[in-house]
Amino acid sequence: MAGLVTIVALGGLGRSEATPTLLTAGDEVRMPLYAVTVLDAALTDEVEEESFSAEPGETLVIVTVQLENLTDRPIGVGLAADKVESHLIGLSNPLLSLTGMTPTERPRVWRGDGSAGPVFLQPGVPSEVTLAWTAPDAVFADGIVELDVYEAVESHGQILISADHINWRRGDLTARITVDTKDGR
């Protein structure tokens, strides 16, 4: 009995932190609700076609990904769609976030094909999407960008929100995708 008390006191039966799978650009992370592959990443001061620029002392972290919605309902990237809140990006517990940085501004998202408007992902259709964060210059001075990929845990509305409302919540850290922006990948 004393041995069990010692194990518990030292955290031996506590929940262990998940160790993410370490990946690089081109590797796919596939989970039950979505899949993501980082295609490229860059650091820049401005994305002219999106009228998006960094302030002095900041840089824009641009990550081009292929996202696939593996559910049977459309989802929005950065917004709700048809009673589904995916939380793929955002300020509070997003499923995709940059390692070592807490954003102060909402990340931006757009399609590289020039189409305007919000980004929606149809079920089973892989889409190339660009994600962009504003970050302090010093955070990515070495040119290494890491994207943390979290498991999506699906929950349904109950009392205040209708039962058909779906909310994806952040689960365990599943993977960390590292990209060296100086190599172009």
Summary of the structure (lengths in Angstrom):
residues: 185
radius of gyration: 18.5
end to end distance: 54.1
largest distance: 66.6
contacts: 518
relative contact order: 0.24
helix: 10%
strand: 47%
